[in-house]
Amino acid sequence: MEFVIPFGKRIRFNYLKHTTTFKMRFIKWTPIKIVVISCALIFQVVGKSLFGQTGGQSSFLFLNLSPSARNTALGSYAISWPGSDPTSAYINPSLLNDKMNTAISFNHQFYFDGIDAGHVSYSQLIKKWNINAQAGVQYISSDKIIAADDIGNIYGTTDANELDFFVVGSRKFNDRITIGASIHYINSHLGLFSSNALASSFSGLYFNPEKNYGLSLVLRNLGVVLDAYDIEKEKLPLTVELGFSKRLLHLPFIYYITAHHLETGNVRYDDPNLNSNSDIFGNVKEKSAFTKWTNNVLRHFSLGGEMLLGKKEQFNLRLGYNHLRKKDLSVADYTTFGGLSYGIGFKIYKFKIDYSYAKYHIAGGTNQFSITTSINSFLKNTKL
């Protein structure tokens, strides 16, 4: 579950003196076709062999929390546009670029029930090796976790905190292709139990500046647990994501389409209360297999849109939708705006400020703030 606590030509063919002329038509490769075919291949290769659903199968799920207000407002999976938001490198290392040089970013999310989450990072261009690097930490913490035994007896409260110390690097192969990778040391402390792990992420970005579109593939959280909470070493939240984004020609608007959790074919959570409907006579009707299949496919996608306003496009309006979040946290007989997110971004002096609100559940959502600046902007006229 998403919700986390703690491309003709003619060919002649001669066979036994019989000559046949036929025309072969090749597929015209467009970005959308590449995304669709890639998704299908990933589903076919890895989807069948792995677990269904997205929660309860691993530890350190805070690694998949959105690191910034901008990303959260765009549906939490804006992985394919090489902008100037340094926190985007956390979810896609190949997005780290020269525009983020000397950028420092502070992000804080007011999560549920007194839980706080955040992200801090600093980026630097290493000219000697032509590499963009970034270092930082992502965290989640709470001091209000109920302490109870296995039969429910409550003994008070305890604290919990998890930290991810990471280093990101990216390098351009040419004007259009960038690759990136990150390494992570993760430490978790849950009451009397603790665990730590090593992880890495790999990604590639193709960006066409003439047609203004980006296409990216990301493999996140590949690693091992070093010390387990108990005897059994749990898995890390491995995820595969494929994203496409494009800026419209005559409108300052960028849209994002991302397929996520491609490592898992079935991400449906089968709540028996939501898998059937009743008519006015009380007769229960189960949802059809096609409906369930369609619902599962849609859960793999998130959408986002960003309007860039102003002479220098420094005022931004954002909207996103995460179908997996909506379905996993829906409640029978209640209609909510779960899965929707929105936000704004603007620049004041030398600081970029972003805010987002993401609706999770009938009980509410989360607020997130980000402040980003560039050290170079205080030394010379450098665009953030």
N, C-alpha and C positions, 0 to 999 in steps of 0.2 A: 504494500500500500504506500501511497505517496506521503501520507501524513506521518511525520517522524516525531516521535518522542524519544527523550534521550537519544541508328546513322544511310540513267543506269548505263549500266553498260551491258553490251550484247556479247554473248559467249557462244562459240560454235563447239559442238560436241560430236565427235565421230566415234561410233561404236559399231563394229562389224559392218563397215561401209555404209551405215545409215547415218546421215548427217541431220542433226536437229539444231535449230537456232532458237534460243529462248532468251528472255530478258530477265536479268536478276535485279531486283529492286532492293536497295540497301536502306537501312534505317537512317533517318536524319537525326543525328544526336542533338537533342535540345536539353537544357538543364532539367526541365521537369521530367523528361523521359529517363534521364540518368538517375534522378532521385528515386523514381518509381521502381526501375529495374534493380537498382542497388538495394533498396529495401526488400524487394522480393527475394534476392539472392541471399541476403543476410538471414532473413526469416527461414529460408529453406535449409541453409547450412547449419546454423547454430540454434535456431529457435526450437526445434523439436526435442532436443536433448536436454534442455534445461528446465528448471522449475517454472511453474506458472506463478502469477502475481509478482509483486515487486517488493513486498515487505515480509519480515519474519524469517528470511533466509540468510541473513548476514548481520554483521555488526558494523559499527561506525557509519551508520546511515546519515549522520550529520555531514558527511563528505558530499552528499548530493543536495544539500541545501543551497539555495540561490545566494551567491556572495554579495550581490549588490541590488540596490533599489531599481536601477534601470533594467537589469535582467529579470527581476521578479515581475515588474510591470509588463514585460513583453512575453509573459507566459513561462518564465524560468528556464527557457532553452534557446536563447538567442545566441547561437554558436557560429554564425556564418558571415557576419559583417565586420570587416576590420576597421573599427572606429577608433575612438580615443579613450574608451573606458578601460582602465588598466585591470579592473577586476574580471573582465571577460577572459583574461588569460588563465584564470583558475579553472574555468569550465572548458576552455579550448586553448591550449598552449600556443597553437599556431596563430592566434589572433594578436599575440604580443608583437608590437611593431614600433617603428621609430617615433611615432607621434606620442608614445607613452614615456619617452625618455625623461627621467628624473621625476616622474609622477608618483605622488604618494596619495594613498586613498584610505579613508576611514569609513567603515560601514557598520551599521548596527540594526539588528532586527528584533523587535519586541514580539517574541514568540508567545505561545500559549501558556497560561497558568504560571506566570512569573519566570518563564524560561527566557533567557537572553542568548542571542547568537550574533556573531560578528565576524568581520574580516578586515585585516589591515595588510597593506602591501606597498612595496617600493619597487620601481622599475628603473633600469639603467641600460643604456646602449653601450656595449663594449666594442668600440670602433676597431681595435686591433684584430679581433676575430670576426667582426661583422655579425655579432650576435646580440640579440636583445635578451636581457635577463631580468628576472623578478624574484623577489623573496618576500615571504610574509607568513601570516598565521591566520587560520580560520578556527573559530571556537564556538562552543555552545556550553552553557552552564546554568545550574539552578541549585539553590540551597533549600528548596521546599519539597524534596522528594519524600514521600511517606515511607517510613521504614516498617515493614511487617514481615511476619514469618510465613511459612508455606500454607498455613491454614487461615490466614487473615488477621491474626492478632497484631494490632498496631502498637509499636513501641516508641513512636515519635517521628521525627524527620531526619533526613540525612542529605548530604550534598552530592552533586554529580557534575562533572565537567569533562569535556573532551577537547583536545587540541590537535591541530594539524599544522605542523611546520613544513613549509613547502618551498621549493626552488623551481622556477620555470625558465626555459630557454627556447628561443625560436630563431630560425634563420631562413632567409629567402633564397630559393634555388634560382629563380629568375623573376621577371617582373610580375608573374602571375601566381607562382606556386611558393607556398611557405610551409615549412614543417615545424613542429614543436613537440616538446616533451617536458614532463615535470616529474619530480621525485618528492615523496612525502614521508615524513616521520610522524606517526599518529600515536597519541597517548590518550588513554581513556581511564577515568576514575569514576566508578559508580559505587558509592557507599564504601563498603569494605573490600570491594573487588577492583582490580585494575588490569589493564591489558595494553599492549602496544603493538604496532605493526609498521611495515614498510610497504609503500605503494608507488605506482607510477602511472602516468597517463601519456598517451601518444595521439597526435592529430596531424592532419594535413588540410591545407586551405588552398582552394583555387579561386582566384578573384579576377574577373574580367573588367578592367577599368573603362573600356570602350562601351560595353553594354551594361555596366553597373550591376553586376550580380556576383554573388559569392556562393561557393559550394564547399562544404566541409564535412569531414568524417572524423569522429572522435572515439577513442577507446579509453575509458576512464576507470581508475581504481583497480588496476591490475597489480596484485601483490600478495604478501603473506603475513600471517599473524606471527609475531615473535613470541610473545608471552600471552597466554589465554587467560580469560577470567577464571576459568575452572580447568578441568582436564581436557575437554574437547576444544580444539581450535576452530573458531567460527570463520566463515568466509567474509571477504570484503564485498561491498556493494558494486560489483563489476557492472558496467553499463556501456552500451554501444549506441552512438547517436549519429544521425545524418541530417545535416541542415542545409537549407537553401534560402537565400535572401536576395532581394532586388530592390533597387531604387527606381521609381517611376520616372519616365523621361520628362514629362511636363508638370510634374508635381513633386514638391519636396517631401516625399513619403517613401519610407522603406518598409517592406513587409517581410516577415519571417515565417517559414514553414519548417518545422523540425520533426523528424521521426526519432523517437527515443525508446529506450529499453528494447532495442532490436535483438539483444542477446536472448530475450525471452519471448517465445511465440505467443503464449497465452498469459495476458496480464489481467484477466478478468478476476474480480473477487465475487464469488458466487454466494451472495447473500440470499437465502431462500425467501426472505421477505420482499426482495426486489425482482426476483426472477419469474414472478407470476402476476397476473392481473385478475380482478374479479369484475363481472358484469353487474348490472343492477339487480339481478336475481341471486347474487352471491356465488355464482358458478366460477370456479377458479380456472383460468386459462394460462397455461405455461407459455413463455416466450418461445418463438420458433428458433430452430437452429440457425437460420439465416440472420435473424435479429441478433442473436448472441455473437455470431461471427463478425457481423458488421460493427457491433459495439466494441468488440475486442480490437479490431483494426483501428477504429477511431481513437481508442485509448492510447495508441502509440504516437499520436500527433498532438502538437501544440502549435498555436498560431500567435503571431504578434504583429503590431503595426506601430510605426513611429513617425510622427509628423514633425518636421524640422522648420520652425518658424523664425522670423526675424531676418534682418539684413545679413547677419553672420551665422544664422541658424543656431543661435545659442539658447533659444527657448523651445523645448520639446514636449510634445504630448504623446503619451504612450497608452496602448491597450493590448491586452493579451488574453488568451483562453487556453486552459489546460484541461482537456477532456478526462484524462485519467484522474486528476484530482477531484473533478466534479463527481464522477461515478463512484470512486472509492469512498467518498465521504458523504454521499447522498443518504437521505433518510426517507423511508417509506411514507407516503402520503404528505410529504412536504416538498414544496418547490422553492429552491433557493438559487442564488446567483453563484453558487460554488463553482470554482474553476476560473472565474473571471478575475482579472487584475488590471489595474490602471495606475498611472503615475505621471509625474511631470519632472522636468529638469530645466534648470536655468543657471546662468552664470552671473555672479556678483563679484565685481572686481576681478581677482585672480582665482576665484574659487568656483568650482562647478558643484552645484547642490542638486541632489535627486531625491525624490520621495516616491514611494509606491504603497499601494494597499492591495493585498491579495485575499480574496474570499475563499475560505476553506470549507466551512461547514455552517450549519444553521446557528451554531454557537458563536460565529464570528470569523475574523481573519487576522492578518498580521500587518503591522506597519513597519516600514523599513526606510532608513535614511542613509544617504551617502554624501560624503564631502571629499572632493578630489582637487588637488592643486599640483602645480609643477614647480619644482625648486628653481628651474631655469627661468620661469616667468618673473621671478623676483630679481634675477640677475640681468636679464635682457628681454627683449620683446619676443617671447616664444609663445606660439599658439598652443593652447591646451587641447 
